Amino acid sequence: MAEEKIKLYIDDIQVEVNKGDTILKAAEKAGKYIPTLCYLEEINELGACRVCVVELADSNEIVASCITPAEEGMRVKTNTKKVRDTRKMNMEFLLSDHDVNCTSCIRNEDCELREVAEFMGIRDVRFEGEKTYHEVDKSTPSIMRDPDKCILCRRCVSVCKEVQSVKAIVPDGRGFETMVNPSF
């Protein structure tokens, strides 16, 4: 039995997707790039980073495209000033508590966070204040864990649970004190 299809508009481009697909999937089909950080298809779909926001044209509502289902006739804007400003602010919030020693970071040439910040034209972070600081965990010979590089996107938690079937790490704490730590 064929899946039910729906039609919607992404930046005035009509696309047809399966009912239940997200706005992000529809945008990809329309050839529109929407930045994401926390999203991993079928593994981590929770909209935690809010970098993938779009605007619903009929209501002017801002929604996370990775978790919002596409609906028949929906009109989505991916690049309005409101969308760009919201994405930039959300990204700056993530960077405001991030160890931004990019030039000395081992991931410098292969860093999604840096790539998305560059795409958004972020050179400075407006939100400054106290930053959390954690020691680098070098307690095992095979893994080095630097909690100050974590943006709490929870992709590692989902991969550990869904792909590795281990459930060895979890978000621990609340608010500014949250860290991804080993279970128990």
C-alpha positions in Angstrom: 0.0 0.0 0.0 1.4 3.4 -1.0 2.0 6.0 1.6 -0.3 9.0 1.7 1.3 12.1 0.2 0.8 15.7 1.1 1.8 18.9 -0.7 3.2 22.0 0.9 5.3 25.0 0.0 8.9 25.6 1.1 9.9 29.2 0.2 7.1 29.1 -2.5 8.4 25.8 -4.0 5.7 23.2 -4.0 7.0 19.8 -2.7 5.2 16.5 -2.2 6.3 14.4 0.8 4.9 11.4 2.7 2.4 12.3 5.4 4.3 12.3 8.7 7.5 13.7 7.2 9.0 16.7 8.9 9.4 20.2 7.5 13.2 19.5 7.5 12.7 16.5 5.1 10.4 18.6 2.9 13.0 21.4 2.8 15.7 18.9 1.8 13.4 17.7 -1.0 12.9 21.3 -2.2 16.7 21.8 -2.2 16.7 24.2 0.7 19.5 23.9 3.3 18.4 24.2 6.9 21.3 24.0 9.4 21.0 21.4 12.2 23.2 20.3 15.1 21.2 17.9 17.3 19.3 16.2 14.5 20.3 12.6 13.4 17.5 11.0 11.3 15.7 8.2 13.1 18.2 8.4 16.0 18.0 11.9 17.6 15.0 13.9 16.6 14.2 16.1 19.6 14.8 19.7 18.5 17.1 20.5 21.3 19.4 22.9 19.6 16.7 25.0 17.9 19.2 25.9 15.1 16.8 24.4 12.4 13.9 26.9 13.0 11.7 28.0 10.2 8.7 30.3 10.0 5.1 29.2 9.3 3.9 31.8 6.8 0.2 31.7 7.9 0.8 32.2 11.6 4.4 33.7 11.7 5.1 31.1 14.3 8.8 29.9 14.6 9.1 26.1 14.9 11.9 23.5 14.9 11.8 22.0 11.4 13.4 18.7 12.5 10.4 17.8 14.7 7.5 19.6 13.2 5.4 17.5 10.9 4.7 18.8 7.4 1.0 19.4 6.8 -1.1 19.7 3.7 -1.0 23.2 2.2 1.5 24.4 4.8 3.6 27.4 3.7 7.1 27.5 5.2 9.7 30.2 5.0 13.3 29.2 5.6 15.2 32.4 5.3 13.2 35.4 6.6 14.9 38.0 8.8 13.0 36.6 11.8 14.3 33.1 11.0 17.9 34.2 10.5 17.8 36.3 13.7 16.3 33.5 15.8 18.8 30.9 14.5 21.7 33.3 15.1 20.5 34.0 18.7 20.0 30.3 19.4 23.5 29.5 18.0 25.0 32.3 20.1 23.4 30.9 23.2 25.0 27.5 22.4 28.4 29.2 21.8 28.1 31.4 24.9 29.0 28.5 27.2 31.2 26.7 24.7 35.0 26.5 24.9 35.7 28.3 21.6 39.4 27.5 21.4 38.8 26.5 17.8 42.3 27.0 16.4 43.8 24.6 19.0 40.9 22.1 18.9 41.6 18.7 17.3 38.2 18.9 15.5 38.9 22.3 14.0 38.8 21.1 10.4 35.9 18.7 10.9 33.5 20.6 13.3 29.8 20.9 12.6 29.4 23.6 15.2 32.1 25.8 13.6 30.6 25.1 10.1 27.1 26.2 11.2 28.4 29.3 13.0 30.3 30.2 9.8 27.2 29.6 7.7 25.3 32.0 9.9 28.1 34.6 9.8 28.7 34.4 13.5 32.1 36.0 14.4 31.3 37.2 17.9 29.0 36.1 20.6 26.8 38.8 22.2 26.0 36.8 25.3 28.9 36.8 27.7 29.0 35.8 31.3 30.2 33.1 33.6 31.0 29.9 31.8 31.0 26.4 33.2 34.3 24.7 33.5 34.9 21.0 33.8 38.1 19.0 33.9 38.9 16.9 30.8 38.2 13.3 31.6 41.2 11.1 30.7 40.3 8.3 33.0 40.3 5.6 30.2 43.0 4.9 27.6 40.4 4.8 24.8 38.3 7.9 25.4 39.0 11.4 26.3 36.0 13.4 27.2 35.9 17.2 27.3 32.6 18.4 28.8 33.4 22.0 27.9 33.0 21.1 24.2 29.5 19.7 24.7 26.5 21.7 23.5 24.0 19.2 25.1 22.6 18.2 21.7 22.2 14.7 23.1 23.3 13.0 19.8 25.9 10.9 21.7 23.2 9.8 24.2 20.9 8.7 21.4 23.6 6.9 19.5 24.8 5.1 22.6 21.2 4.0 23.3 19.7 3.4 19.9 22.7 2.3 17.8 25.0 0.8 20.4 22.2 -0.5 22.6 24.3 0.3 25.7 22.6 3.3 27.4 25.9 4.1 29.1 25.5 7.9 29.1 22.6 10.2 30.1 22.0 13.9 30.6 22.6 14.6 34.3 21.5 17.7 36.2 19.2 20.6 35.3 19.6 23.9 33.6 23.1 25.4 33.6 24.4 22.5 35.6 23.4 19.8 33.0 26.2 17.5 31.8 26.2 14.3 29.8 27.7 11.7 32.1 28.0 8.0 32.5 24.8 6.3 33.8 24.7 5.7 37.5 
